[in-house]
Amino acid sequence: MMNRSRTLWVTMVCVHVGLFAGSGACSGQVAAGPASTAAQARHPFYAFCFDIHDAQQRDLEQQAAMLKQLGYDGAGHVGLEALTERLESLDRADLRLFVAGITVNLTQPPNEPLAQLKHALPLLRNRQAVLYVVLTGYPPGDARGEEPAVTTLRTMADLAAQADVRLGLYPHTSDWVAQFAHAVSVANQVDRPNCGVIFNLCHFLRNEEADTLPAVLRAAQPRLVGVTLNGADLAGKNDADWGRLIQPLDRGSFDMRGLLRELKQINYRGPIGLMCYGITGDATDHLARSIAHWHELRAELE
């Protein structure tokens, strides 16, 4: 994944849902910025992949200003390219970075992702951000991936622990870990306290059965470090694109209140990410609608 273009990298990561490009952006250290009061509350709400298809093509400063004005607690970042600049723009807006990420190709030696991890950790220290991990190289669930995945993730988790950074396995359609249940199994095998899983609604709906949701969330409870959601229609499960599985939060037929009640049942108290990949038009419009609907929904979690 690391030797693909940024466009391919962004497409793969975000449509998962749901962290590394070049290491140059990670060579300097940015002091941890102050989190806003809202971001310190339970279930802070952040936007992810909102910039990719924004018709206005806002730069990082403009993105941070928009999120601040709309009331978001921060942002997720795809990969690690321009991570320093993202952190600086969020710090100036008194917002928080919630996720950044890395891809590990299990058919190759892990030298490159490990080097990138070492560059990134000083930037992420003391920020409570999760480094999401996409595992590629083999077909979904292929047994050949188990040993290299567990070995590499243990090394990564031990390095990350030194900077108080958590890893979150990121299920992604068509990659080795495509199903949430598989991510939980791998994280349990890794058996490190800072190696968990991220639940991505759109990828779950694409690759698993909706009626298994309560059971898989309960099984994941000890390892759940992140959740991303969005409006969705179950009828889009087999579509060629993501148009029906990734919609603004105020659209779609999926039972969002039911999902939030399940998260409350397992006592999930972490951040909630809004997946925006593929949503076109001016990002301000759909982000404003989504956060307005979030204020109505979040009572299900309290």
C-alpha positions in Angstrom: 0.0 0.0 0.0 2.8 2.3 0.8 4.2 2.3 -2.7 0.9 3.3 -4.3 -0.1 6.8 -5.1 -1.8 8.9 -2.5 -5.1 8.8 -4.5 -5.1 5.0 -4.3 -4.2 5.1 -0.6 -7.0 7.5 0.2 -9.5 5.5 -1.7 -8.6 2.3 0.0 -8.5 3.6 3.5 -11.6 5.7 3.5 -13.8 3.4 1.6 -13.5 1.0 4.2 -15.2 2.8 5.6 -12.6 3.4 9.4 -2.4 5.1 8.3 0.9 5.9 6.2 2.2 7.8 3.2 5.7 9.2 3.1 7.6 9.6 6.4 8.8 13.0 5.6 5.7 14.7 7.1 6.5 12.9 10.4 10.1 14.0 10.8 9.4 16.9 13.1 7.7 16.9 16.4 4.6 18.9 17.2 3.8 19.6 20.8 0.5 18.1 22.0 -2.2 20.8 21.6 -4.9 21.4 24.2 -8.1 19.5 23.6 -11.3 21.5 23.7 -13.7 21.1 26.6 -16.2 19.4 24.3 -13.5 16.9 23.1 -12.9 15.8 26.7 -16.5 14.8 27.2 -17.8 11.3 26.5 -18.3 10.4 22.9 -16.6 13.3 21.2 -17.8 13.5 17.6 -15.3 14.0 14.7 -15.4 14.1 10.9 -13.3 11.6 8.8 -12.7 11.6 5.0 -14.8 14.7 4.7 -12.2 16.6 2.6 -11.6 14.1 -0.2 -14.8 14.9 -2.2 -15.4 18.4 -0.9 -16.4 20.6 -3.9 -14.6 23.6 -2.2 -11.3 21.7 -1.9 -10.5 23.5 1.4 -7.0 23.5 2.7 -6.2 22.2 6.2 -6.7 25.6 7.9 -10.0 26.1 6.2 -11.1 22.6 7.1 -10.3 23.2 10.8 -12.1 26.5 10.8 -15.2 24.8 9.2 -15.2 22.0 11.7 -14.9 24.4 14.6 -17.7 26.6 13.4 -20.0 23.6 12.9 -19.3 22.2 16.4 -17.2 19.1 15.7 -14.6 18.1 18.3 -11.9 17.4 15.7 -11.0 15.3 12.7 -9.5 12.0 11.5 -6.5 12.0 9.2 -6.0 9.6 6.3 -2.5 8.1 6.4 0.4 10.2 7.7 1.2 12.5 4.9 0.9 16.1 6.0 0.2 14.9 9.6 2.3 17.7 11.1 0.3 20.3 9.2 -2.9 18.7 10.2 -2.0 18.7 13.8 -0.9 22.3 13.7 -4.2 23.4 12.0 -6.3 21.5 14.6 -4.2 22.9 17.5 -4.8 26.4 16.3 -8.6 25.8 16.2 -8.5 24.1 19.6 -9.6 20.8 18.0 -8.3 17.3 18.4 -6.9 14.7 16.1 -8.7 11.4 16.7 -7.2 8.9 14.2 -4.3 8.7 11.8 -3.2 5.5 10.1 -0.8 2.9 8.6 -1.0 0.1 6.2 0.9 -3.2 6.5 1.4 -5.5 3.6 1.7 -8.9 5.1 3.5 -10.4 2.1 6.4 -8.1 2.6 9.0 -7.5 5.4 7.6 -4.9 7.8 10.6 -2.6 7.6 8.8 0.3 6.0 5.7 0.5 8.2 7.9 0.0 11.3 10.1 2.9 10.2 7.1 5.1 9.5 5.7 4.2 12.9 8.8 5.3 14.6 8.6 8.6 12.8 5.0 9.1 13.7 5.0 8.2 17.4 6.6 11.4 18.6 3.9 13.4 16.8 1.1 11.3 18.4 2.5 11.1 21.9 0.1 12.4 24.6 -2.7 13.2 22.1 -5.0 10.2 22.8 -5.2 9.5 19.1 -5.6 6.0 17.8 -3.3 4.8 15.0 -5.6 2.7 12.7 -4.0 -0.3 11.0 -5.1 -1.7 7.6 -3.7 -5.2 6.9 -3.3 -6.1 3.2 -1.4 -8.5 1.0 -3.6 -11.6 1.2 -7.2 -12.3 0.3 -9.7 -11.7 3.2 -9.1 -14.2 6.0 -6.4 -16.1 4.3 -4.6 -18.3 6.9 -1.2 -17.3 5.5 -1.6 -13.9 7.0 -2.1 -14.9 10.6 1.6 -15.4 11.7 3.0 -12.3 10.0 0.1 -10.2 11.2 0.4 -11.2 14.9 4.2 -10.9 14.9 4.3 -7.5 13.2 1.4 -6.1 15.3 3.1 -7.2 18.6 6.2 -5.3 17.5 4.2 -2.3 16.5 2.1 -2.3 19.7 5.2 -2.5 21.9 6.7 0.5 20.1 3.5 2.4 20.3 3.1 1.7 24.0 6.3 3.7 24.7 4.5 6.8 23.3 1.2 5.9 25.0 -0.4 5.4 21.6 -3.1 2.8 20.8 -3.5 0.7 17.7 -6.9 0.0 16.2 -7.2 -2.8 13.6 -9.3 -1.3 10.8 -11.5 -3.8 8.8 -11.5 -2.9 5.1 -13.3 -4.4 2.2 -11.2 -6.7 0.0 -8.2 -6.6 2.3 -6.9 -9.3 4.6 -8.9 -8.1 7.6 -12.2 -7.3 5.9 -14.6 -8.4 8.7 -14.9 -6.9 12.1 -15.1 -10.3 13.7 -11.8 -11.2 12.1 -10.2 -8.0 13.4 -11.3 -8.9 17.0 -9.8 -12.4 16.6 -6.5 -11.0 15.4 -6.4 -8.4 18.2 -7.0 -11.1 20.8 -4.1 -13.1 19.3 -1.8 -10.1 19.5 -2.8 -9.8 23.1 -1.4 -6.4 23.8 -3.4 -3.9 26.0 -2.9 -1.1 23.4 -4.0 -3.1 20.4 -7.7 -2.9 19.8 -10.2 -2.7 17.0 -12.3 0.0 15.2 -15.9 -0.7 14.2 -16.6 0.8 10.8 -20.4 0.7 10.0 -20.1 0.8 6.2 -17.5 -2.0 6.0 -19.5 -4.1 8.5 -22.6 -3.7 6.4 -20.7 -4.6 3.2 -19.0 -7.7 4.6 -21.2 -9.1 7.4 -24.8 -9.6 8.3 -26.6 -6.7 10.0 -28.4 -9.0 12.4 -25.1 -10.1 13.9 -24.3 -6.6 15.1 -25.2 -7.0 18.8 -23.2 -10.2 19.1 -20.0 -8.9 17.3 -20.1 -5.7 19.4 -20.3 -7.6 22.6 -17.4 -9.9 21.5 -15.4 -6.8 20.7 -16.1 -4.8 23.9 -12.7 -5.3 25.6 -10.9 -4.3 22.4 -13.1 -1.6 21.0 -11.1 1.7 20.7 -13.1 3.5 18.0 -16.4 3.6 16.1 -17.2 5.3 12.7 -20.7 5.5 11.4 -22.8 7.3 8.8 -26.3 7.1 7.3 -26.8 3.9 5.3 -29.3 1.8 3.4 -29.0 -2.0 3.9 -30.1 -2.4 0.3 -26.7 -1.1 -0.8 -24.8 -4.1 0.5 -23.9 -5.5 -2.9 -23.7 -2.2 -4.9 -20.6 -1.6 -6.9 -20.1 1.8 -5.2 -20.6 3.2 -1.7 -23.3 5.7 -2.4 -26.0 3.9 -0.3 -23.7 2.5 2.4 -22.1 5.9 3.1 -24.6 8.8 3.4 -24.9 11.9 5.7 -26.1 10.9 9.1 -29.6 12.3 8.6 -30.3 9.9 5.6 -30.6 6.2 5.1 -32.9 3.5 6.6 -30.3 1.8 8.9 -31.4 1.8 12.6 -28.8 4.2 14.0 -30.6 4.5 17.3 -30.4 0.8 17.7 -26.6 0.8 17.0 -26.1 3.5 19.6 -28.2 1.6 22.1 -25.9 -1.4 21.5 -22.8 0.7 22.1 -24.4 1.9 25.4 -25.1 -1.7 26.4 -21.4 -2.5 26.1 -20.4 0.7 27.9 -18.5 2.2 25.0 -17.4 5.6 26.0 -15.0 6.5 23.2 -15.2 8.9 20.2 -17.6 8.6 17.4 -16.3 9.3 13.9 -18.5 10.4 11.0 -17.5 8.6 7.8 -17.9 11.0 4.8 -16.1 9.2 2.0 -17.7 9.7 -1.4 -20.2 12.3 -0.3 -20.0 15.1 -2.8 -20.9 18.8 -2.8 -19.9 21.5 -0.4 -18.8 19.6 2.8 -20.3 22.3 5.0 -23.8 21.3 3.8 -23.7 17.6 4.7 -21.5 18.1 7.8 -24.0 20.6 9.2 -26.9 18.2 8.6 -25.0 15.3 10.1 -24.0 17.1 13.3 -27.5 18.4 13.8 -28.8 14.9 13.6 -26.1 13.7 15.9 -27.3 16.0 18.6 -30.6 14.3 18.4 -29.1 10.8 18.4 -26.5 11.1 21.1 -29.1 10.9 23.9 -29.2 7.1 23.1 -25.6 6.9 24.4 -26.0 9.0 27.6 
